[in-house]
Amino acid sequence: MDSKFYALRLAVRRGCNSIQVMIRLLFIDDDPKAQQTLSLVLEEEYKVYSAYTGLSGIELVEEIHPDVVLLDINLPDIDGLEVLEKINNSSQAPPTIMLTASLIRY
């Protein structure tokens, strides 16, 4: 059983009416300003982890098992779509939201 759910069940059983479970969010983006802004905006509700390259992001997925991943498409080392493929092949693939600051023209 997942430890988060066990802690929640135990707290409910003991009559606790106030539980804060921080969602682990991994943000994979090479832009330090984007990383800093997201952390400032979400730090009260989420535990935000940062990775500045695709390869370090893949390692963190396996290490921390995030609940959700925000993934930039354009990364300095490998393409974001390749990172997504590797994340989806991991043992506990989290939901992943892809994003980019680049202009896309059709």
Backbone atoms as SQL, in Angstrom:
CREATE TABLE atoms (id INTEGER PRIMARY KEY, chain TEXT, resi INTEGER, resn TEXT, atom TEXT, x REAL, y REAL, z REAL);
INSERT INTO atoms VALUES
  (1, 'A', 1, 'MET', 'N', 0.849, -1.187, 0.000),
  (2, 'A', 1, 'MET', 'CA', 0.000, 0.000, 0.000),
  (3, 'A', 1, 'MET', 'C', 0.886, 1.238, 0.000),
  (4, 'A', 2, 'ASP', 'N', 0.497, 2.210, -0.781),
  (5, 'A', 2, 'ASP', 'CA', 1.256, 3.451, -0.861),
  (6, 'A', 2, 'ASP', 'C', 1.263, 4.130, 0.510),
  (7, 'A', 3, 'SER', 'N', 2.429, 4.624, 0.931),
  (8, 'A', 3, 'SER', 'CA', 2.573, 5.214, 2.266),
  (9, 'A', 3, 'SER', 'C', 1.705, 6.439, 2.462),
  (10, 'A', 4, 'LYS', 'N', 1.470, 7.227, 1.392),
  (11, 'A', 4, 'LYS', 'CA', 0.607, 8.411, 1.516),
  (12, 'A', 4, 'LYS', 'C', -0.806, 8.002, 1.905),
  (13, 'A', 5, 'PHE', 'N', -1.332, 6.952, 1.231),
  (14, 'A', 5, 'PHE', 'CA', -2.689, 6.517, 1.504),
  (15, 'A', 5, 'PHE', 'C', -2.781, 5.866, 2.877),
  (16, 'A', 6, 'TYR', 'N', -1.743, 5.145, 3.275),
  (17, 'A', 6, 'TYR', 'CA', -1.727, 4.545, 4.606),
  (18, 'A', 6, 'TYR', 'C', -1.770, 5.628, 5.680),
  (19, 'A', 7, 'ALA', 'N', -0.973, 6.690, 5.510),
  (20, 'A', 7, 'ALA', 'CA', -0.965, 7.786, 6.478),
  (21, 'A', 7, 'ALA', 'C', -2.326, 8.466, 6.519),
  (22, 'A', 8, 'LEU', 'N', -2.961, 8.621, 5.391),
  (23, 'A', 8, 'LEU', 'CA', -4.273, 9.243, 5.332),
  (24, 'A', 8, 'LEU', 'C', -5.305, 8.374, 6.038),
  (25, 'A', 9, 'ARG', 'N', -5.301, 7.077, 5.781),
  (26, 'A', 9, 'ARG', 'CA', -6.246, 6.174, 6.439),
  (27, 'A', 9, 'ARG', 'C', -6.023, 6.170, 7.940),
  (28, 'A', 10, 'LEU', 'N', -4.771, 6.144, 8.369),
  (29, 'A', 10, 'LEU', 'CA', -4.449, 6.131, 9.795),
  (30, 'A', 10, 'LEU', 'C', -4.943, 7.413, 10.460),
  (31, 'A', 11, 'ALA', 'N', -4.740, 8.554, 9.824),
  (32, 'A', 11, 'ALA', 'CA', -5.169, 9.829, 10.393),
  (33, 'A', 11, 'ALA', 'C', -6.690, 9.905, 10.487),
  (34, 'A', 12, 'VAL', 'N', -7.384, 9.423, 9.461),
  (35, 'A', 12, 'VAL', 'CA', -8.841, 9.441, 9.481),
  (36, 'A', 12, 'VAL', 'C', -9.353, 8.522, 10.585),
  (37, 'A', 13, 'ARG', 'N', -8.728, 7.374, 10.720),
  (38, 'A', 13, 'ARG', 'CA', -9.118, 6.427, 11.757),
  (39, 'A', 13, 'ARG', 'C', -8.943, 7.031, 13.141),
  (40, 'A', 14, 'ARG', 'N', -7.941, 7.865, 13.332),
  (41, 'A', 14, 'ARG', 'CA', -7.675, 8.485, 14.631),
  (42, 'A', 14, 'ARG', 'C', -8.492, 9.756, 14.848),
  (43, 'A', 15, 'GLY', 'N', -9.316, 10.119, 13.900),
  (44, 'A', 15, 'GLY', 'CA', -10.177, 11.277, 14.074),
  (45, 'A', 15, 'GLY', 'C', -9.546, 12.604, 13.701),
  (46, 'A', 16, 'CYS', 'N', -8.419, 12.592, 12.996),
  (47, 'A', 16, 'CYS', 'CA', -7.806, 13.847, 12.561),
  (48, 'A', 16, 'CYS', 'C', -8.674, 14.462, 11.466),
  (49, 'A', 17, 'ASN', 'N', -8.899, 15.743, 11.551),
  (50, 'A', 17, 'ASN', 'CA', -9.690, 16.390, 10.510),
  (51, 'A', 17, 'ASN', 'C', -8.859, 17.350, 9.681),
  (52, 'A', 18, 'SER', 'N', -7.560, 17.376, 9.901),
  (53, 'A', 18, 'SER', 'CA', -6.704, 18.278, 9.142),
  (54, 'A', 18, 'SER', 'C', -5.426, 17.554, 8.748),
  (55, 'A', 19, 'ILE', 'N', -5.346, 17.232, 7.469),
  (56, 'A', 19, 'ILE', 'CA', -4.165, 16.547, 6.952),
  (57, 'A', 19, 'ILE', 'C', -3.705, 17.296, 5.716),
  (58, 'A', 20, 'GLN', 'N', -2.407, 17.528, 5.634),
  (59, 'A', 20, 'GLN', 'CA', -1.865, 18.155, 4.441),
  (60, 'A', 20, 'GLN', 'C', -0.897, 17.177, 3.805),
  (61, 'A', 21, 'VAL', 'N', -1.262, 16.694, 2.636),
  (62, 'A', 21, 'VAL', 'CA', -0.400, 15.802, 1.871),
  (63, 'A', 21, 'VAL', 'C', 0.112, 16.610, 0.695),
  (64, 'A', 22, 'MET', 'N', 1.415, 16.846, 0.676),
  (65, 'A', 22, 'MET', 'CA', 2.012, 17.638, -0.404),
  (66, 'A', 22, 'MET', 'C', 2.168, 16.770, -1.653),
  (67, 'A', 23, 'ILE', 'N', 1.671, 17.266, -2.757),
  (68, 'A', 23, 'ILE', 'CA', 1.841, 16.598, -4.036),
  (69, 'A', 23, 'ILE', 'C', 3.249, 16.900, -4.530),
  (70, 'A', 24, 'ARG', 'N', 3.952, 15.849, -4.948),
  (71, 'A', 24, 'ARG', 'CA', 5.322, 16.005, -5.466),
  (72, 'A', 24, 'ARG', 'C', 5.250, 16.311, -6.955),
  (73, 'A', 25, 'LEU', 'N', 5.713, 17.493, -7.313),
  (74, 'A', 25, 'LEU', 'CA', 5.701, 17.954, -8.691),
  (75, 'A', 25, 'LEU', 'C', 7.138, 18.103, -9.173),
  (76, 'A', 26, 'LEU', 'N', 7.460, 17.448, -10.261),
  (77, 'A', 26, 'LEU', 'CA', 8.788, 17.566, -10.865),
  (78, 'A', 26, 'LEU', 'C', 8.674, 18.459, -12.090),
  (79, 'A', 27, 'PHE', 'N', 9.456, 19.543, -12.106),
  (80, 'A', 27, 'PHE', 'CA', 9.472, 20.483, -13.225),
  (81, 'A', 27, 'PHE', 'C', 10.790, 20.321, -13.961),
  (82, 'A', 28, 'ILE', 'N', 10.724, 19.845, -15.196),
  (83, 'A', 28, 'ILE', 'CA', 11.916, 19.636, -16.016),
  (84, 'A', 28, 'ILE', 'C', 11.956, 20.754, -17.058),
  (85, 'A', 29, 'ASP', 'N', 12.855, 21.714, -16.848),
  (86, 'A', 29, 'ASP', 'CA', 12.966, 22.878, -17.731),
  (87, 'A', 29, 'ASP', 'C', 14.347, 23.486, -17.536),
  (88, 'A', 30, 'ASP', 'N', 14.981, 23.898, -18.623),
  (89, 'A', 30, 'ASP', 'CA', 16.333, 24.450, -18.524),
  (90, 'A', 30, 'ASP', 'C', 16.357, 25.942, -18.212),
  (91, 'A', 31, 'ASP', 'N', 15.198, 26.571, -18.072),
  (92, 'A', 31, 'ASP', 'CA', 15.124, 28.013, -17.804),
  (93, 'A', 31, 'ASP', 'C', 15.055, 28.270, -16.297),
  (94, 'A', 32, 'PRO', 'N', 16.126, 28.823, -15.703),
  (95, 'A', 32, 'PRO', 'CA', 16.138, 29.070, -14.250),
  (96, 'A', 32, 'PRO', 'C', 15.026, 30.012, -13.790),
  (97, 'A', 33, 'LYS', 'N', 14.674, 30.996, -14.607),
  (98, 'A', 33, 'LYS', 'CA', 13.610, 31.924, -14.222),
  (99, 'A', 33, 'LYS', 'C', 12.254, 31.216, -14.174),
  (100, 'A', 34, 'ALA', 'N', 12.003, 30.344, -15.127),
  (101, 'A', 34, 'ALA', 'CA', 10.754, 29.575, -15.124),
  (102, 'A', 34, 'ALA', 'C', 10.707, 28.664, -13.898),
  (103, 'A', 35, 'GLN', 'N', 11.840, 28.037, -13.587),
  (104, 'A', 35, 'GLN', 'CA', 11.915, 27.170, -12.403),
  (105, 'A', 35, 'GLN', 'C', 11.618, 27.962, -11.135),
  (106, 'A', 36, 'GLN', 'N', 12.235, 29.127, -11.008),
  (107, 'A', 36, 'GLN', 'CA', 12.063, 29.953, -9.811),
  (108, 'A', 36, 'GLN', 'C', 10.619, 30.449, -9.691),
  (109, 'A', 37, 'THR', 'N', 10.051, 30.896, -10.781),
  (110, 'A', 37, 'THR', 'CA', 8.676, 31.401, -10.767),
  (111, 'A', 37, 'THR', 'C', 7.689, 30.311, -10.370),
  (112, 'A', 38, 'LEU', 'N', 7.811, 29.152, -10.982),
  (113, 'A', 38, 'LEU', 'CA', 6.909, 28.056, -10.658),
  (114, 'A', 38, 'LEU', 'C', 7.030, 27.657, -9.193),
  (115, 'A', 39, 'SER', 'N', 8.244, 27.571, -8.695),
  (116, 'A', 39, 'SER', 'CA', 8.455, 27.219, -7.290),
  (117, 'A', 39, 'SER', 'C', 7.806, 28.232, -6.360),
  (118, 'A', 40, 'LEU', 'N', 7.969, 29.511, -6.650),
  (119, 'A', 40, 'LEU', 'CA', 7.368, 30.556, -5.809),
  (120, 'A', 40, 'LEU', 'C', 5.846, 30.483, -5.810),
  (121, 'A', 41, 'VAL', 'N', 5.266, 30.214, -6.970),
  (122, 'A', 41, 'VAL', 'CA', 3.814, 30.181, -7.100),
  (123, 'A', 41, 'VAL', 'C', 3.220, 28.940, -6.431),
  (124, 'A', 42, 'LEU', 'N', 3.900, 27.820, -6.520),
  (125, 'A', 42, 'LEU', 'CA', 3.313, 26.551, -6.078),
  (126, 'A', 42, 'LEU', 'C', 3.834, 26.003, -4.752),
  (127, 'A', 43, 'GLU', 'N', 4.835, 26.630, -4.141),
  (128, 'A', 43, 'GLU', 'CA', 5.506, 26.034, -2.994),
  (129, 'A', 43, 'GLU', 'C', 4.610, 25.807, -1.778),
  (130, 'A', 44, 'GLU', 'N', 3.519, 26.534, -1.651),
  (131, 'A', 44, 'GLU', 'CA', 2.652, 26.335, -0.493),
  (132, 'A', 44, 'GLU', 'C', 1.779, 25.093, -0.627),
  (133, 'A', 45, 'GLU', 'N', 1.469, 24.694, -1.844),
  (134, 'A', 45, 'GLU', 'CA', 0.570, 23.569, -2.072),
  (135, 'A', 45, 'GLU', 'C', 1.281, 22.315, -2.591),
  (136, 'A', 46, 'TYR', 'N', 2.470, 22.488, -3.152),
  (137, 'A', 46, 'TYR', 'CA', 3.182, 21.380, -3.783),
  (138, 'A', 46, 'TYR', 'C', 4.618, 21.327, -3.293),
  (139, 'A', 47, 'LYS', 'N', 5.178, 20.134, -3.290),
  (140, 'A', 47, 'LYS', 'CA', 6.614, 19.968, -3.087),
  (141, 'A', 47, 'LYS', 'C', 7.209, 19.959, -4.487),
  (142, 'A', 48, 'VAL', 'N', 7.894, 21.047, -4.847),
  (143, 'A', 48, 'VAL', 'CA', 8.402, 21.215, -6.210),
  (144, 'A', 48, 'VAL', 'C', 9.862, 20.770, -6.284),
  (145, 'A', 49, 'TYR', 'N', 10.142, 19.859, -7.203),
  (146, 'A', 49, 'TYR', 'CA', 11.503, 19.407, -7.494),
  (147, 'A', 49, 'TYR', 'C', 11.878, 19.961, -8.864),
  (148, 'A', 50, 'SER', 'N', 13.143, 20.289, -9.051),
  (149, 'A', 50, 'SER', 'CA', 13.601, 20.876, -10.309),
  (150, 'A', 50, 'SER', 'C', 14.668, 20.020, -10.963),
  (151, 'A', 51, 'ALA', 'N', 14.566, 19.926, -12.280),
  (152, 'A', 51, 'ALA', 'CA', 15.609, 19.313, -13.098),
  (153, 'A', 51, 'ALA', 'C', 15.822, 20.228, -14.289),
  (154, 'A', 52, 'TYR', 'N', 17.079, 20.493, -14.605),
  (155, 'A', 52, 'TYR', 'CA', 17.404, 21.436, -15.683),
  (156, 'A', 52, 'TYR', 'C', 17.767, 20.756, -16.994),
  (157, 'A', 53, 'THR', 'N', 17.852, 19.433, -16.983),
  (158, 'A', 53, 'THR', 'CA', 18.125, 18.674, -18.211),
  (159, 'A', 53, 'THR', 'C', 17.190, 17.470, -18.259),
  (160, 'A', 54, 'GLY', 'N', 17.026, 16.932, -19.450),
  (161, 'A', 54, 'GLY', 'CA', 16.182, 15.755, -19.605),
  (162, 'A', 54, 'GLY', 'C', 16.710, 14.553, -18.851),
  (163, 'A', 55, 'LEU', 'N', 18.019, 14.335, -18.931),
  (164, 'A', 55, 'LEU', 'CA', 18.607, 13.169, -18.264),
  (165, 'A', 55, 'LEU', 'C', 18.484, 13.250, -16.744),
  (166, 'A', 56, 'SER', 'N', 18.700, 14.451, -16.182),
  (167, 'A', 56, 'SER', 'CA', 18.542, 14.585, -14.730),
  (168, 'A', 56, 'SER', 'C', 17.072, 14.438, -14.332),
  (169, 'A', 57, 'GLY', 'N', 16.164, 14.859, -15.197),
  (170, 'A', 57, 'GLY', 'CA', 14.738, 14.678, -14.936),
  (171, 'A', 57, 'GLY', 'C', 14.345, 13.215, -14.905),
  (172, 'A', 58, 'ILE', 'N', 14.871, 12.431, -15.848),
  (173, 'A', 58, 'ILE', 'CA', 14.595, 10.987, -15.884),
  (174, 'A', 58, 'ILE', 'C', 15.104, 10.327, -14.605),
  (175, 'A', 59, 'GLU', 'N', 16.292, 10.710, -14.160),
  (176, 'A', 59, 'GLU', 'CA', 16.848, 10.165, -12.916),
  (177, 'A', 59, 'GLU', 'C', 15.964, 10.512, -11.721),
  (178, 'A', 60, 'LEU', 'N', 15.480, 11.760, -11.665),
  (179, 'A', 60, 'LEU', 'CA', 14.630, 12.170, -10.546),
  (180, 'A', 60, 'LEU', 'C', 13.287, 11.442, -10.548),
  (181, 'A', 61, 'VAL', 'N', 12.739, 11.141, -11.717),
  (182, 'A', 61, 'VAL', 'CA', 11.486, 10.379, -11.775),
  (183, 'A', 61, 'VAL', 'C', 11.667, 9.048, -11.063),
  (184, 'A', 62, 'GLU', 'N', 12.776, 8.370, -11.333),
  (185, 'A', 62, 'GLU', 'CA', 13.038, 7.075, -10.697),
  (186, 'A', 62, 'GLU', 'C', 13.354, 7.216, -9.207),
  (187, 'A', 63, 'GLU', 'N', 13.953, 8.329, -8.824),
  (188, 'A', 63, 'GLU', 'CA', 14.382, 8.535, -7.438),
  (189, 'A', 63, 'GLU', 'C', 13.249, 8.986, -6.522),
  (190, 'A', 64, 'ILE', 'N', 12.467, 9.976, -6.948),
  (191, 'A', 64, 'ILE', 'CA', 11.468, 10.567, -6.042),
  (192, 'A', 64, 'ILE', 'C', 10.039, 10.119, -6.331),
  (193, 'A', 65, 'HIS', 'N', 9.793, 9.478, -7.456),
  (194, 'A', 65, 'HIS', 'CA', 8.451, 9.043, -7.852),
  (195, 'A', 65, 'HIS', 'C', 7.443, 10.183, -7.715),
  (196, 'A', 66, 'PRO', 'N', 7.577, 11.230, -8.550),
  (197, 'A', 66, 'PRO', 'CA', 6.683, 12.378, -8.432),
  (198, 'A', 66, 'PRO', 'C', 5.238, 12.006, -8.771),
  (199, 'A', 67, 'ASP', 'N', 4.310, 12.812, -8.260),
  (200, 'A', 67, 'ASP', 'CA', 2.893, 12.602, -8.556),
  (201, 'A', 67, 'ASP', 'C', 2.521, 13.162, -9.921),
  (202, 'A', 68, 'VAL', 'N', 3.260, 14.178, -10.356),
  (203, 'A', 68, 'VAL', 'CA', 3.019, 14.791, -11.660),
  (204, 'A', 68, 'VAL', 'C', 4.328, 15.420, -12.159),
  (205, 'A', 69, 'VAL', 'N', 4.485, 15.462, -13.482),
  (206, 'A', 69, 'VAL', 'CA', 5.677, 16.048, -14.100),
  (207, 'A', 69, 'VAL', 'C', 5.236, 17.145, -15.061),
  (208, 'A', 70, 'LEU', 'N', 5.885, 18.307, -14.971),
  (209, 'A', 70, 'LEU', 'CA', 5.773, 19.347, -15.989),
  (210, 'A', 70, 'LEU', 'C', 7.055, 19.279, -16.797),
  (211, 'A', 71, 'LEU', 'N', 6.939, 19.110, -18.094),
  (212, 'A', 71, 'LEU', 'CA', 8.101, 18.813, -18.935),
  (213, 'A', 71, 'LEU', 'C', 8.173, 19.764, -20.119),
  (214, 'A', 72, 'ASP', 'N', 9.291, 20.475, -20.214),
  (215, 'A', 72, 'ASP', 'CA', 9.550, 21.349, -21.361),
  (216, 'A', 72, 'ASP', 'C', 9.878, 20.487, -22.572),
  (217, 'A', 73, 'ILE', 'N', 9.421, 20.897, -23.731),
  (218, 'A', 73, 'ILE', 'CA', 9.706, 20.157, -24.961),
  (219, 'A', 73, 'ILE', 'C', 11.147, 20.373, -25.405),
  (220, 'A', 74, 'ASN', 'N', 11.638, 21.603, -25.271),
  (221, 'A', 74, 'ASN', 'CA', 12.992, 21.938, -25.731),
  (222, 'A', 74, 'ASN', 'C', 13.966, 21.930, -24.565),
  (223, 'A', 75, 'LEU', 'N', 14.796, 20.918, -24.528),
  (224, 'A', 75, 'LEU', 'CA', 15.799, 20.780, -23.470),
  (225, 'A', 75, 'LEU', 'C', 17.189, 20.746, -24.100),
  (226, 'A', 76, 'PRO', 'N', 18.224, 21.096, -23.329),
  (227, 'A', 76, 'PRO', 'CA', 19.560, 21.205, -23.916),
  (228, 'A', 76, 'PRO', 'C', 20.216, 19.876, -24.275),
  (229, 'A', 77, 'ASP', 'N', 19.848, 18.798, -23.601),
  (230, 'A', 77, 'ASP', 'CA', 20.560, 17.542, -23.841),
  (231, 'A', 77, 'ASP', 'C', 19.780, 16.566, -24.714),
  (232, 'A', 78, 'ILE', 'N', 18.527, 16.298, -24.392),
  (233, 'A', 78, 'ILE', 'CA', 17.707, 15.416, -25.222),
  (234, 'A', 78, 'ILE', 'C', 16.329, 16.043, -25.389),
  (235, 'A', 79, 'ASP', 'N', 15.640, 15.658, -26.438),
  (236, 'A', 79, 'ASP', 'CA', 14.326, 16.191, -26.764),
  (237, 'A', 79, 'ASP', 'C', 13.303, 15.805, -25.689),
  (238, 'A', 80, 'GLY', 'N', 12.390, 16.731, -25.383),
  (239, 'A', 80, 'GLY', 'CA', 11.364, 16.471, -24.383),
  (240, 'A', 80, 'GLY', 'C', 10.487, 15.278, -24.708),
  (241, 'A', 81, 'LEU', 'N', 10.248, 15.017, -25.989),
  (242, 'A', 81, 'LEU', 'CA', 9.447, 13.850, -26.369),
  (243, 'A', 81, 'LEU', 'C', 10.170, 12.547, -26.039),
  (244, 'A', 82, 'GLU', 'N', 11.492, 12.557, -26.159),
  (245, 'A', 82, 'GLU', 'CA', 12.278, 11.386, -25.768),
  (246, 'A', 82, 'GLU', 'C', 12.228, 11.202, -24.252),
  (247, 'A', 83, 'VAL', 'N', 12.271, 12.305, -23.518),
  (248, 'A', 83, 'VAL', 'CA', 12.152, 12.240, -22.057),
  (249, 'A', 83, 'VAL', 'C', 10.792, 11.667, -21.689),
  (250, 'A', 84, 'LEU', 'N', 9.732, 12.132, -22.353),
  (251, 'A', 84, 'LEU', 'CA', 8.385, 11.628, -22.090),
  (252, 'A', 84, 'LEU', 'C', 8.303, 10.125, -22.318),
  (253, 'A', 85, 'GLU', 'N', 8.900, 9.658, -23.401),
  (254, 'A', 85, 'GLU', 'CA', 8.894, 8.227, -23.694),
  (255, 'A', 85, 'GLU', 'C', 9.577, 7.433, -22.581),
  (256, 'A', 86, 'LYS', 'N', 10.712, 7.928, -22.103),
  (257, 'A', 86, 'LYS', 'CA', 11.435, 7.239, -21.029),
  (258, 'A', 86, 'LYS', 'C', 10.651, 7.288, -19.713),
  (259, 'A', 87, 'ILE', 'N', 10.000, 8.413, -19.435),
  (260, 'A', 87, 'ILE', 'CA', 9.173, 8.509, -18.230),
  (261, 'A', 87, 'ILE', 'C', 8.019, 7.517, -18.305),
  (262, 'A', 88, 'ASN', 'N', 7.378, 7.442, -19.461),
  (263, 'A', 88, 'ASN', 'CA', 6.246, 6.522, -19.614),
  (264, 'A', 88, 'ASN', 'C', 6.659, 5.061, -19.529),
  (265, 'A', 89, 'ASN', 'N', 7.928, 4.773, -19.769),
  (266, 'A', 89, 'ASN', 'CA', 8.427, 3.404, -19.652),
  (267, 'A', 89, 'ASN', 'C', 8.919, 3.079, -18.248),
  (268, 'A', 90, 'SER', 'N', 8.887, 4.066, -17.344),
  (269, 'A', 90, 'SER', 'CA', 9.354, 3.816, -15.979),
  (270, 'A', 90, 'SER', 'C', 8.323, 2.990, -15.218),
  (271, 'A', 91, 'SER', 'N', 8.753, 2.438, -14.088),
  (272, 'A', 91, 'SER', 'CA', 7.902, 1.526, -13.323),
  (273, 'A', 91, 'SER', 'C', 6.630, 2.184, -12.801),
  (274, 'A', 92, 'GLN', 'N', 6.704, 3.441, -12.401),
  (275, 'A', 92, 'GLN', 'CA', 5.536, 4.166, -11.907),
  (276, 'A', 92, 'GLN', 'C', 5.423, 5.479, -12.684),
  (277, 'A', 93, 'ALA', 'N', 4.967, 5.391, -13.917),
  (278, 'A', 93, 'ALA', 'CA', 4.914, 6.565, -14.795),
  (279, 'A', 93, 'ALA', 'C', 3.863, 7.555, -14.292),
  (280, 'A', 94, 'PRO', 'N', 4.304, 8.771, -13.920),
  (281, 'A', 94, 'PRO', 'CA', 3.350, 9.779, -13.451),
  (282, 'A', 94, 'PRO', 'C', 2.687, 10.486, -14.623),
  (283, 'A', 95, 'PRO', 'N', 1.543, 11.133, -14.388),
  (284, 'A', 95, 'PRO', 'CA', 0.971, 11.979, -15.433),
  (285, 'A', 95, 'PRO', 'C', 1.975, 13.078, -15.784),
  (286, 'A', 96, 'THR', 'N', 2.087, 13.382, -17.061),
  (287, 'A', 96, 'THR', 'CA', 3.076, 14.357, -17.519),
  (288, 'A', 96, 'THR', 'C', 2.408, 15.401, -18.396),
  (289, 'A', 97, 'ILE', 'N', 2.687, 16.657, -18.100),
  (290, 'A', 97, 'ILE', 'CA', 2.168, 17.773, -18.881),
  (291, 'A', 97, 'ILE', 'C', 3.333, 18.378, -19.646),
  (292, 'A', 98, 'MET', 'N', 3.201, 18.429, -20.962),
  (293, 'A', 98, 'MET', 'CA', 4.248, 18.995, -21.814),
  (294, 'A', 98, 'MET', 'C', 3.984, 20.486, -22.003),
  (295, 'A', 99, 'LEU', 'N', 5.070, 21.278, -22.065),
  (296, 'A', 99, 'LEU', 'CA', 4.940, 22.712, -22.287),
  (297, 'A', 99, 'LEU', 'C', 6.149, 23.231, -23.022),
  (298, 'A', 100, 'THR', 'N', 5.999, 24.416, -23.596),
  (299, 'A', 100, 'THR', 'CA', 7.132, 25.086, -24.239),
  (300, 'A', 100, 'THR', 'C', 6.868, 26.581, -24.294),
  (301, 'A', 101, 'ALA', 'N', 7.938, 27.332, -24.282),
  (302, 'A', 101, 'ALA', 'CA', 7.839, 28.781, -24.436),
  (303, 'A', 101, 'ALA', 'C', 8.117, 29.179, -25.885),
  (304, 'A', 102, 'SER', 'N', 8.462, 28.209, -26.719),
  (305, 'A', 102, 'SER', 'CA', 8.767, 28.485, -28.119),
  (306, 'A', 102, 'SER', 'C', 7.505, 28.737, -28.908),
  (307, 'A', 103, 'LEU', 'N', 7.640, 29.562, -29.920),
  (308, 'A', 103, 'LEU', 'CA', 6.523, 29.804, -30.822),
  (309, 'A', 103, 'LEU', 'C', 6.385, 28.628, -31.763),
  (310, 'A', 104, 'ILE', 'N', 5.183, 28.136, -31.873),
  (311, 'A', 104, 'ILE', 'CA', 4.905, 27.037, -32.787),
  (312, 'A', 104, 'ILE', 'C', 3.980, 27.579, -33.874),
  (313, 'A', 105, 'ARG', 'N', 4.394, 27.429, -35.108),
  (314, 'A', 105, 'ARG', 'CA', 3.592, 27.929, -36.225),
  (315, 'A', 105, 'ARG', 'C', 3.137, 26.762, -37.074),
  (316, 'A', 106, 'TYR', 'N', 1.886, 26.832, -37.455),
  (317, 'A', 106, 'TYR', 'CA', 1.319, 25.771, -38.298),
  (318, 'A', 106, 'TYR', 'C', 0.996, 26.317, -39.667);
